[in-house]
């Protein structure tokens, strides 16, 4: 081996040794954001927005309907409802159970008054009232429309949690509003997401696309900078039987 070759090998080895720290640093720089990405998984952090907002919005919209009560060309009440896995007593004709607000279908509590529901891009179909909780403004409907059901969240929301409200705001089907949980009362969730007439009865979802509440109303008065959604706890009062310790599990 010549002296020139030996010198070249030494220079190459030295360059490799010097390059290793830089390569390691580059690896750590690229690995750190990836690790942080994992740490902000919505399954473990209710404060972060979903990784795919479009996906959970699409799923929620597909399970949400517009509700028409006492519909004619001159008068009707309009709101929203969403499909859930909950038993009703209206017979096999009605294949889907919906949750909404009582004030959405209040005119239809009397007999011989029709209710219809409309999915996005679909057609109006029949719905009937199954049971109600007037005090907490919750109603259960049964419909002939086949819809995929939304799941209840396994966690109660906390102040600051990311949320989205879906419904027919002012009659615009599939409207979506984003915000966060401002605070909670016994059976109400205070949210910053804007609600309009027609949103009532629609789902409030968390960053995993699971339902945490039923959008209900805006407090009267310009001084209020929040809106209200009924929490899942309210369902356990009259609407369904719940496990003693875990409110989101339904007893068969």
C-alpha atoms as an extended CHARMM CRD file, in Angstrom:
* protein
*
       252  EXT
         1         1  UNK       CA              0.0000000000        0.0000000000        0.0000000000  PROA      1               0.0000000000
         2         2  UNK       CA              1.3910000000        3.3840000000       -0.9370000000  PROA      2               0.0000000000
         3         3  UNK       CA              1.7030000000        6.2960000000        1.4330000000  PROA      3               0.0000000000
         4         4  UNK       CA             -0.8050000000        8.2220000000       -0.6730000000  PROA      4               0.0000000000
         5         5  UNK       CA             -3.4820000000        5.4850000000       -0.3170000000  PROA      5               0.0000000000
         6         6  UNK       CA             -2.9030000000        5.2350000000        3.4230000000  PROA      6               0.0000000000
         7         7  UNK       CA             -3.3070000000        8.9750000000        3.8050000000  PROA      7               0.0000000000
         8         8  UNK       CA             -6.5140000000        8.9200000000        1.7650000000  PROA      8               0.0000000000
         9         9  UNK       CA             -7.9880000000        6.1940000000        3.9670000000  PROA      9               0.0000000000
        10        10  UNK       CA             -7.1420000000        8.1650000000        7.1100000000  PROA      10              0.0000000000
        11        11  UNK       CA             -8.7970000000       11.2730000000        5.6950000000  PROA      11              0.0000000000
        12        12  UNK       CA            -11.9190000000        9.2590000000        4.7500000000  PROA      12              0.0000000000
        13        13  UNK       CA            -12.1350000000        7.7030000000        8.2370000000  PROA      13              0.0000000000
        14        14  UNK       CA            -11.7500000000       11.0910000000        9.8970000000  PROA      14              0.0000000000
        15        15  UNK       CA            -14.4920000000       12.5780000000        7.6860000000  PROA      15              0.0000000000
        16        16  UNK       CA            -16.8210000000        9.6940000000        8.6260000000  PROA      16              0.0000000000
        17        17  UNK       CA            -16.1870000000       10.2160000000       12.3440000000  PROA      17              0.0000000000
        18        18  UNK       CA            -16.8070000000       13.9410000000       12.0400000000  PROA      18              0.0000000000
        19        19  UNK       CA            -20.0340000000       13.3560000000       10.0600000000  PROA      19              0.0000000000
        20        20  UNK       CA            -21.5810000000       10.9780000000       12.6040000000  PROA      20              0.0000000000
        21        21  UNK       CA            -22.6040000000       13.6550000000       15.1740000000  PROA      21              0.0000000000
        22        22  UNK       CA            -24.2390000000       15.6930000000       12.4220000000  PROA      22              0.0000000000
        23        23  UNK       CA            -26.1550000000       12.6650000000       11.1300000000  PROA      23              0.0000000000
        24        24  UNK       CA            -27.2850000000       11.8260000000       14.6580000000  PROA      24              0.0000000000
        25        25  UNK       CA            -28.3990000000       15.4040000000       15.2050000000  PROA      25              0.0000000000
        26        26  UNK       CA            -30.3810000000       15.3720000000       11.9840000000  PROA      26              0.0000000000
        27        27  UNK       CA            -32.0570000000       12.1370000000       13.0460000000  PROA      27              0.0000000000
        28        28  UNK       CA            -33.0170000000       13.5830000000       16.4230000000  PROA      28              0.0000000000
        29        29  UNK       CA            -34.4280000000       16.6960000000       14.7900000000  PROA      29              0.0000000000
        30        30  UNK       CA            -36.6620000000       14.6420000000       12.5260000000  PROA      30              0.0000000000
        31        31  UNK       CA            -37.6150000000       12.1940000000       15.2790000000  PROA      31              0.0000000000
        32        32  UNK       CA            -38.6360000000       14.8180000000       17.8270000000  PROA      32              0.0000000000
        33        33  UNK       CA            -41.6280000000       16.1670000000       15.8360000000  PROA      33              0.0000000000
        34        34  UNK       CA            -42.7190000000       12.6060000000       15.1100000000  PROA      34              0.0000000000
        35        35  UNK       CA            -42.6450000000       11.8420000000       18.8310000000  PROA      35              0.0000000000
        36        36  UNK       CA            -44.5780000000       15.0380000000       19.5470000000  PROA      36              0.0000000000
        37        37  UNK       CA            -47.1330000000       14.0150000000       16.8960000000  PROA      37              0.0000000000
        38        38  UNK       CA            -47.7320000000       10.8040000000       18.8130000000  PROA      38              0.0000000000
        39        39  UNK       CA            -48.0460000000       12.6760000000       22.0900000000  PROA      39              0.0000000000
        40        40  UNK       CA            -50.8860000000       14.7940000000       20.6590000000  PROA      40              0.0000000000
        41        41  UNK       CA            -53.0090000000       11.7910000000       19.7370000000  PROA      41              0.0000000000
        42        42  UNK       CA            -56.6750000000       12.7990000000       20.3200000000  PROA      42              0.0000000000
        43        43  UNK       CA            -57.1880000000        9.4820000000       22.1150000000  PROA      43              0.0000000000
        44        44  UNK       CA            -55.0300000000       10.8060000000       24.9290000000  PROA      44              0.0000000000
        45        45  UNK       CA            -55.5090000000       14.5590000000       24.7400000000  PROA      45              0.0000000000
        46        46  UNK       CA            -58.9580000000       16.1300000000       24.5650000000  PROA      46              0.0000000000
        47        47  UNK       CA            -57.5180000000       19.6020000000       24.0440000000  PROA      47              0.0000000000
        48        48  UNK       CA            -56.0880000000       18.9990000000       20.5560000000  PROA      48              0.0000000000
        49        49  UNK       CA            -57.9540000000       19.1520000000       17.2690000000  PROA      49              0.0000000000
        50        50  UNK       CA            -58.4100000000       15.9230000000       15.2970000000  PROA      50              0.0000000000
        51        51  UNK       CA            -55.6630000000       14.7990000000       12.9390000000  PROA      51              0.0000000000
        52        52  UNK       CA            -58.3000000000       14.4490000000       10.2200000000  PROA      52              0.0000000000
        53        53  UNK       CA            -61.0950000000       16.9540000000       10.7660000000  PROA      53              0.0000000000
        54        54  UNK       CA            -62.5880000000       16.1380000000        7.3620000000  PROA      54              0.0000000000
        55        55  UNK       CA            -63.0440000000       12.4790000000        8.2710000000  PROA      55              0.0000000000
        56        56  UNK       CA            -64.9340000000       12.9920000000       11.5310000000  PROA      56              0.0000000000
        57        57  UNK       CA            -67.0360000000       15.7840000000       10.0160000000  PROA      57              0.0000000000
        58        58  UNK       CA            -68.0870000000       13.5380000000        7.1310000000  PROA      58              0.0000000000
        59        59  UNK       CA            -68.9910000000       10.6590000000        9.4620000000  PROA      59              0.0000000000
        60        60  UNK       CA            -70.9980000000       12.9630000000       11.7380000000  PROA      60              0.0000000000
        61        61  UNK       CA            -72.8250000000       14.6470000000        8.8670000000  PROA      61              0.0000000000
        62        62  UNK       CA            -73.8330000000       11.2600000000        7.4600000000  PROA      62              0.0000000000
        63        63  UNK       CA            -75.4880000000       10.3710000000       10.7970000000  PROA      63              0.0000000000
        64        64  UNK       CA            -77.1860000000       13.7530000000       11.3140000000  PROA      64              0.0000000000
        65        65  UNK       CA            -80.5610000000       14.7610000000        9.8730000000  PROA      65              0.0000000000
        66        66  UNK       CA            -82.7880000000       17.7910000000        9.6080000000  PROA      66              0.0000000000
        67        67  UNK       CA            -86.0720000000       17.4200000000       11.5030000000  PROA      67              0.0000000000
        68        68  UNK       CA            -89.3110000000       19.0070000000       10.2530000000  PROA      68              0.0000000000
        69        69  UNK       CA            -92.3290000000       19.1740000000       12.5370000000  PROA      69              0.0000000000
        70        70  UNK       CA            -95.8650000000       20.0870000000       11.4440000000  PROA      70              0.0000000000
        71        71  UNK       CA            -94.5260000000       20.8750000000        7.9970000000  PROA      71              0.0000000000
        72        72  UNK       CA            -96.5440000000       22.8840000000        5.4920000000  PROA      72              0.0000000000
        73        73  UNK       CA            -95.6360000000       25.5330000000        2.9370000000  PROA      73              0.0000000000
        74        74  UNK       CA            -96.5370000000       28.2360000000        5.4380000000  PROA      74              0.0000000000
        75        75  UNK       CA            -95.3650000000       26.8900000000        8.7850000000  PROA      75              0.0000000000
        76        76  UNK       CA            -93.0330000000       24.3590000000       10.3460000000  PROA      76              0.0000000000
        77        77  UNK       CA            -90.4170000000       24.0120000000       13.0460000000  PROA      77              0.0000000000
        78        78  UNK       CA            -86.9610000000       22.9110000000       12.0410000000  PROA      78              0.0000000000
        79        79  UNK       CA            -84.0820000000       21.3820000000       13.9680000000  PROA      79              0.0000000000
        80        80  UNK       CA            -81.5480000000       18.5880000000       13.8870000000  PROA      80              0.0000000000
        81        81  UNK       CA            -81.2080000000       15.0270000000       15.2020000000  PROA      81              0.0000000000
        82        82  UNK       CA            -78.6190000000       12.2690000000       15.0660000000  PROA      82              0.0000000000
        83        83  UNK       CA            -78.6240000000        8.4800000000       15.0010000000  PROA      83              0.0000000000
        84        84  UNK       CA            -77.6020000000        6.4950000000       18.0840000000  PROA      84              0.0000000000
        85        85  UNK       CA            -77.6400000000        2.8480000000       19.1080000000  PROA      85              0.0000000000
        86        86  UNK       CA            -80.6070000000        3.0080000000       21.4680000000  PROA      86              0.0000000000
        87        87  UNK       CA            -83.6890000000        0.7940000000       21.6030000000  PROA      87              0.0000000000
        88        88  UNK       CA            -87.1490000000        2.2130000000       20.9080000000  PROA      88              0.0000000000
        89        89  UNK       CA            -90.6600000000        0.7600000000       21.2190000000  PROA      89              0.0000000000
        90        90  UNK       CA            -92.1410000000        1.7430000000       17.8600000000  PROA      90              0.0000000000
        91        91  UNK       CA            -91.8510000000       -1.5760000000       16.0550000000  PROA      91              0.0000000000
        92        92  UNK       CA            -89.6180000000       -3.0620000000       13.3660000000  PROA      92              0.0000000000
        93        93  UNK       CA            -90.8090000000       -0.6350000000       10.7150000000  PROA      93              0.0000000000
        94        94  UNK       CA            -88.6030000000        2.0400000000       12.2470000000  PROA      94              0.0000000000
        95        95  UNK       CA            -84.9850000000        0.9610000000       11.8920000000  PROA      95              0.0000000000
        96        96  UNK       CA            -83.0980000000        3.9410000000       13.3480000000  PROA      96              0.0000000000
        97        97  UNK       CA            -83.2600000000        5.7610000000       16.6900000000  PROA      97              0.0000000000
        98        98  UNK       CA            -82.6170000000        9.5020000000       16.7790000000  PROA      98              0.0000000000
        99        99  UNK       CA            -81.8760000000       11.9580000000       19.5820000000  PROA      99              0.0000000000
       100       100  UNK       CA            -83.0410000000       15.5680000000       19.3890000000  PROA      100             0.0000000000
       101       101  UNK       CA            -84.5240000000       18.3670000000       21.5450000000  PROA      101             0.0000000000
       102       102  UNK       CA            -88.1470000000       18.5160000000       22.6340000000  PROA      102             0.0000000000
       103       103  UNK       CA            -88.5060000000       22.1090000000       21.4760000000  PROA      103             0.0000000000
       104       104  UNK       CA            -87.6870000000       20.9360000000       17.9320000000  PROA      104             0.0000000000
       105       105  UNK       CA            -90.7670000000       18.6620000000       17.8400000000  PROA      105             0.0000000000
       106       106  UNK       CA            -92.9300000000       20.4450000000       20.4320000000  PROA      106             0.0000000000
       107       107  UNK       CA            -95.7450000000       21.1490000000       17.9640000000  PROA      107             0.0000000000
       108       108  UNK       CA            -95.8400000000       17.4530000000       17.1060000000  PROA      108             0.0000000000
       109       109  UNK       CA            -96.4160000000       16.1490000000       20.6250000000  PROA      109             0.0000000000
       110       110  UNK       CA           -100.1240000000       16.1190000000       19.8590000000  PROA      110             0.0000000000
       111       111  UNK       CA           -101.5970000000       13.2460000000       17.8600000000  PROA      111             0.0000000000
       112       112  UNK       CA           -102.0340000000       13.3840000000       14.0900000000  PROA      112             0.0000000000
       113       113  UNK       CA            -99.1260000000       15.7670000000       13.5860000000  PROA      113             0.0000000000
       114       114  UNK       CA            -96.4290000000       14.5510000000       11.2520000000  PROA      114             0.0000000000
       115       115  UNK       CA            -92.6620000000       14.5520000000       11.6950000000  PROA      115             0.0000000000
       116       116  UNK       CA            -90.2260000000       14.0240000000        8.8500000000  PROA      116             0.0000000000
       117       117  UNK       CA            -86.4440000000       13.8220000000        8.7480000000  PROA      117             0.0000000000
       118       118  UNK       CA            -84.0790000000       14.6060000000        5.8990000000  PROA      118             0.0000000000
       119       119  UNK       CA            -80.5190000000       13.3750000000        5.4490000000  PROA      119             0.0000000000
       120       120  UNK       CA            -77.9870000000       15.4080000000        3.4690000000  PROA      120             0.0000000000
       121       121  UNK       CA            -78.7390000000       14.9500000000       -0.1940000000  PROA      121             0.0000000000
       122       122  UNK       CA            -81.5560000000       12.5260000000        0.6260000000  PROA      122             0.0000000000
       123       123  UNK       CA            -85.3260000000       12.6970000000        0.7630000000  PROA      123             0.0000000000
       124       124  UNK       CA            -87.7860000000       13.3090000000        3.5790000000  PROA      124             0.0000000000
       125       125  UNK       CA            -88.9910000000       10.2030000000        5.3950000000  PROA      125             0.0000000000
       126       126  UNK       CA            -91.3120000000        9.5590000000        8.3140000000  PROA      126             0.0000000000
       127       127  UNK       CA            -90.3350000000        9.7350000000       11.9850000000  PROA      127             0.0000000000
       128       128  UNK       CA            -92.3300000000        9.2540000000       15.2030000000  PROA      128             0.0000000000
       129       129  UNK       CA            -91.8340000000       10.2730000000       18.8210000000  PROA      129             0.0000000000
       130       130  UNK       CA            -90.7870000000        7.4570000000       21.1100000000  PROA      130             0.0000000000
       131       131  UNK       CA            -90.1630000000        9.1410000000       24.4890000000  PROA      131             0.0000000000
       132       132  UNK       CA            -89.3110000000       12.5550000000       25.9100000000  PROA      132             0.0000000000
       133       133  UNK       CA            -87.7360000000       14.2880000000       28.8890000000  PROA      133             0.0000000000
       134       134  UNK       CA            -89.3860000000       17.6950000000       29.0270000000  PROA      134             0.0000000000
       135       135  UNK       CA            -87.3170000000       19.0160000000       31.9230000000  PROA      135             0.0000000000
       136       136  UNK       CA            -84.0370000000       18.4240000000       30.0910000000  PROA      136             0.0000000000
       137       137  UNK       CA            -85.3610000000       19.1890000000       26.5920000000  PROA      137             0.0000000000
       138       138  UNK       CA            -84.5050000000       15.7630000000       25.1380000000  PROA      138             0.0000000000
       139       139  UNK       CA            -86.5850000000       13.6040000000       22.7990000000  PROA      139             0.0000000000
       140       140  UNK       CA            -86.1360000000       10.1910000000       21.2050000000  PROA      140             0.0000000000
       141       141  UNK       CA            -87.4510000000        9.6260000000       17.6810000000  PROA      141             0.0000000000
       142       142  UNK       CA            -87.7080000000        6.5030000000       15.5540000000  PROA      142             0.0000000000
       143       143  UNK       CA            -87.4650000000        6.6690000000       11.7730000000  PROA      143             0.0000000000
       144       144  UNK       CA            -87.6090000000        4.4820000000        8.6980000000  PROA      144             0.0000000000
       145       145  UNK       CA            -84.4050000000        6.1000000000        7.4110000000  PROA      145             0.0000000000
       146       146  UNK       CA            -81.3250000000        3.8910000000        7.6400000000  PROA      146             0.0000000000
       147       147  UNK       CA            -78.3510000000        5.7250000000        9.1570000000  PROA      147             0.0000000000
       148       148  UNK       CA            -75.0420000000        4.7990000000       10.7240000000  PROA      148             0.0000000000
       149       149  UNK       CA            -75.0510000000        5.5120000000       14.4510000000  PROA      149             0.0000000000
       150       150  UNK       CA            -72.6820000000        7.7950000000       16.3290000000  PROA      150             0.0000000000
       151       151  UNK       CA            -70.9380000000        6.5470000000       19.4640000000  PROA      151             0.0000000000
       152       152  UNK       CA            -71.0200000000        8.2130000000       22.8530000000  PROA      152             0.0000000000
       153       153  UNK       CA            -67.7050000000        9.4570000000       24.1860000000  PROA      153             0.0000000000
       154       154  UNK       CA            -66.0300000000        7.4340000000       26.9140000000  PROA      154             0.0000000000
       155       155  UNK       CA            -64.8950000000       10.6080000000       28.6560000000  PROA      155             0.0000000000
       156       156  UNK       CA            -66.6160000000       13.6260000000       30.0800000000  PROA      156             0.0000000000
       157       157  UNK       CA            -65.4140000000       16.8520000000       28.4520000000  PROA      157             0.0000000000
       158       158  UNK       CA            -63.3610000000       19.3200000000       30.4720000000  PROA      158             0.0000000000
       159       159  UNK       CA            -62.9130000000       23.0890000000       30.0670000000  PROA      159             0.0000000000
       160       160  UNK       CA            -60.7200000000       23.7210000000       27.0460000000  PROA      160             0.0000000000
       161       161  UNK       CA            -61.5460000000       20.4780000000       25.2100000000  PROA      161             0.0000000000
       162       162  UNK       CA            -61.8980000000       20.7180000000       21.4150000000  PROA      162             0.0000000000
       163       163  UNK       CA            -65.4830000000       20.2320000000       20.1740000000  PROA      163             0.0000000000
       164       164  UNK       CA            -67.5620000000       20.5840000000       17.0080000000  PROA      164             0.0000000000
       165       165  UNK       CA            -71.2990000000       21.2230000000       16.6320000000  PROA      165             0.0000000000
       166       166  UNK       CA            -73.0620000000       19.7040000000       13.6100000000  PROA      166             0.0000000000
       167       167  UNK       CA            -76.6040000000       20.4070000000       12.4360000000  PROA      167             0.0000000000
       168       168  UNK       CA            -78.8450000000       22.4630000000       10.1600000000  PROA      168             0.0000000000
       169       169  UNK       CA            -77.9650000000       26.0050000000       11.2090000000  PROA      169             0.0000000000
       170       170  UNK       CA            -80.7230000000       28.2820000000        9.8960000000  PROA      170             0.0000000000
       171       171  UNK       CA            -81.7920000000       25.4270000000        7.6110000000  PROA      171             0.0000000000
       172       172  UNK       CA            -78.3660000000       24.9100000000        6.0100000000  PROA      172             0.0000000000
       173       173  UNK       CA            -77.9290000000       21.1480000000        6.2060000000  PROA      173             0.0000000000
       174       174  UNK       CA            -74.6940000000       19.7190000000        7.5180000000  PROA      174             0.0000000000
       175       175  UNK       CA            -73.4320000000       22.9820000000        8.9980000000  PROA      175             0.0000000000
       176       176  UNK       CA            -70.3250000000       22.6110000000       11.1710000000  PROA      176             0.0000000000
       177       177  UNK       CA            -68.9990000000       24.9420000000       13.8730000000  PROA      177             0.0000000000
       178       178  UNK       CA            -65.7780000000       24.4740000000       15.8440000000  PROA      178             0.0000000000
       179       179  UNK       CA            -64.9420000000       25.6400000000       19.3380000000  PROA      179             0.0000000000
       180       180  UNK       CA            -64.0540000000       24.3970000000       22.7740000000  PROA      180             0.0000000000
       181       181  UNK       CA            -65.7130000000       23.5750000000       26.0730000000  PROA      181             0.0000000000
       182       182  UNK       CA            -65.9310000000       26.7250000000       28.1620000000  PROA      182             0.0000000000
       183       183  UNK       CA            -67.1700000000       24.9900000000       31.3090000000  PROA      183             0.0000000000
       184       184  UNK       CA            -69.7850000000       22.5720000000       32.5960000000  PROA      184             0.0000000000
       185       185  UNK       CA            -72.7870000000       22.6260000000       34.8820000000  PROA      185             0.0000000000
       186       186  UNK       CA            -74.6710000000       19.6170000000       36.2080000000  PROA      186             0.0000000000
       187       187  UNK       CA            -76.3780000000       18.6800000000       32.9400000000  PROA      187             0.0000000000
       188       188  UNK       CA            -75.1880000000       21.4020000000       30.5730000000  PROA      188             0.0000000000
       189       189  UNK       CA            -71.9780000000       21.9610000000       28.6430000000  PROA      189             0.0000000000
       190       190  UNK       CA            -71.0380000000       25.5800000000       27.9490000000  PROA      190             0.0000000000
       191       191  UNK       CA            -69.3820000000       25.8270000000       24.5390000000  PROA      191             0.0000000000
       192       192  UNK       CA            -67.8290000000       28.5450000000       22.3890000000  PROA      192             0.0000000000
       193       193  UNK       CA            -68.9670000000       27.0100000000       19.0750000000  PROA      193             0.0000000000
       194       194  UNK       CA            -71.6790000000       29.2340000000       17.5390000000  PROA      194             0.0000000000
       195       195  UNK       CA            -75.2040000000       27.7870000000       17.3830000000  PROA      195             0.0000000000
       196       196  UNK       CA            -78.0710000000       29.0830000000       15.2690000000  PROA      196             0.0000000000
       197       197  UNK       CA            -81.7480000000       28.2600000000       14.9170000000  PROA      197             0.0000000000
       198       198  UNK       CA            -81.8390000000       24.7830000000       13.3920000000  PROA      198             0.0000000000
       199       199  UNK       CA            -78.7610000000       23.5250000000       15.2620000000  PROA      199             0.0000000000
       200       200  UNK       CA            -80.9850000000       22.3900000000       18.1320000000  PROA      200             0.0000000000
       201       201  UNK       CA            -80.9000000000       18.6260000000       18.5680000000  PROA      201             0.0000000000
       202       202  UNK       CA            -77.6780000000       18.1270000000       16.6190000000  PROA      202             0.0000000000
       203       203  UNK       CA            -74.6230000000       16.3100000000       18.0020000000  PROA      203             0.0000000000
       204       204  UNK       CA            -71.7460000000       17.9000000000       19.8700000000  PROA      204             0.0000000000
       205       205  UNK       CA            -68.6800000000       15.7710000000       19.1610000000  PROA      205             0.0000000000
       206       206  UNK       CA            -65.1770000000       15.5370000000       20.6020000000  PROA      206             0.0000000000
       207       207  UNK       CA            -61.8790000000       15.2490000000       18.7300000000  PROA      207             0.0000000000
       208       208  UNK       CA            -62.4100000000       11.5200000000       18.1780000000  PROA      208             0.0000000000
       209       209  UNK       CA            -65.8190000000       12.0630000000       16.5720000000  PROA      209             0.0000000000
       210       210  UNK       CA            -67.7570000000       10.7350000000       19.5670000000  PROA      210             0.0000000000
       211       211  UNK       CA            -70.8370000000       12.4610000000       20.9650000000  PROA      211             0.0000000000
       212       212  UNK       CA            -70.4220000000       14.4100000000       24.2080000000  PROA      212             0.0000000000
       213       213  UNK       CA            -73.7050000000       16.3350000000       24.1270000000  PROA      213             0.0000000000
       214       214  UNK       CA            -76.8780000000       17.4510000000       22.3460000000  PROA      214             0.0000000000
       215       215  UNK       CA            -76.7760000000       21.0290000000       21.0740000000  PROA      215             0.0000000000
       216       216  UNK       CA            -79.6220000000       22.9150000000       22.6790000000  PROA      216             0.0000000000
       217       217  UNK       CA            -79.6900000000       26.6990000000       22.7250000000  PROA      217             0.0000000000
       218       218  UNK       CA            -78.0690000000       30.0830000000       23.0870000000  PROA      218             0.0000000000
       219       219  UNK       CA            -78.7200000000       31.9920000000       26.3110000000  PROA      219             0.0000000000
       220       220  UNK       CA            -80.8760000000       35.0560000000       25.7360000000  PROA      220             0.0000000000
       221       221  UNK       CA            -78.9410000000       38.3140000000       25.8170000000  PROA      221             0.0000000000
       222       222  UNK       CA            -75.9830000000       39.8500000000       24.0400000000  PROA      222             0.0000000000
       223       223  UNK       CA            -73.8250000000       39.6050000000       27.1630000000  PROA      223             0.0000000000
       224       224  UNK       CA            -73.5420000000       35.8320000000       26.7600000000  PROA      224             0.0000000000
       225       225  UNK       CA            -70.5560000000       34.6970000000       24.7160000000  PROA      225             0.0000000000
       226       226  UNK       CA            -71.3030000000       30.9800000000       24.8220000000  PROA      226             0.0000000000
       227       227  UNK       CA            -73.9450000000       28.4140000000       23.8920000000  PROA      227             0.0000000000
       228       228  UNK       CA            -75.3590000000       25.3410000000       25.6080000000  PROA      228             0.0000000000
       229       229  UNK       CA            -75.4050000000       21.6180000000       24.9370000000  PROA      229             0.0000000000
       230       230  UNK       CA            -77.0700000000       18.9820000000       27.1220000000  PROA      230             0.0000000000
       231       231  UNK       CA            -74.4960000000       16.5450000000       28.4890000000  PROA      231             0.0000000000
       232       232  UNK       CA            -74.7540000000       12.7610000000       28.2460000000  PROA      232             0.0000000000
       233       233  UNK       CA            -75.4810000000       12.6890000000       31.9780000000  PROA      233             0.0000000000
       234       234  UNK       CA            -78.9020000000       14.1870000000       31.2260000000  PROA      234             0.0000000000
       235       235  UNK       CA            -79.8260000000       11.1380000000       29.1340000000  PROA      235             0.0000000000
       236       236  UNK       CA            -79.6830000000        8.9530000000       32.2240000000  PROA      236             0.0000000000
       237       237  UNK       CA            -82.5000000000       10.7790000000       34.0260000000  PROA      237             0.0000000000
       238       238  UNK       CA            -85.4240000000        9.5980000000       31.8800000000  PROA      238             0.0000000000
       239       239  UNK       CA            -84.2530000000        8.7160000000       28.3860000000  PROA      239             0.0000000000
       240       240  UNK       CA            -82.2570000000        5.5530000000       29.0610000000  PROA      240             0.0000000000
       241       241  UNK       CA            -81.0310000000        3.2760000000       31.8240000000  PROA      241             0.0000000000
       242       242  UNK       CA            -77.3760000000        3.7850000000       32.5500000000  PROA      242             0.0000000000
       243       243  UNK       CA            -74.7330000000        1.8410000000       34.3780000000  PROA      243             0.0000000000
       244       244  UNK       CA            -74.4210000000        3.0540000000       37.9650000000  PROA      244             0.0000000000
       245       245  UNK       CA            -70.8560000000        4.2340000000       37.5610000000  PROA      245             0.0000000000
       246       246  UNK       CA            -70.3860000000        4.6430000000       33.8090000000  PROA      246             0.0000000000
       247       247  UNK       CA            -73.0010000000        6.8960000000       32.2580000000  PROA      247             0.0000000000
       248       248  UNK       CA            -72.2400000000        6.1570000000       28.6120000000  PROA      248             0.0000000000
       249       249  UNK       CA            -72.9430000000        2.4080000000       28.8190000000  PROA      249             0.0000000000
       250       250  UNK       CA            -76.5100000000        1.4040000000       28.0260000000  PROA      250             0.0000000000
       251       251  UNK       CA            -78.1370000000       -1.4410000000       29.9110000000  PROA      251             0.0000000000
       252       252  UNK       CA            -79.7240000000       -4.0460000000       27.6580000000  PROA      252             0.0000000000
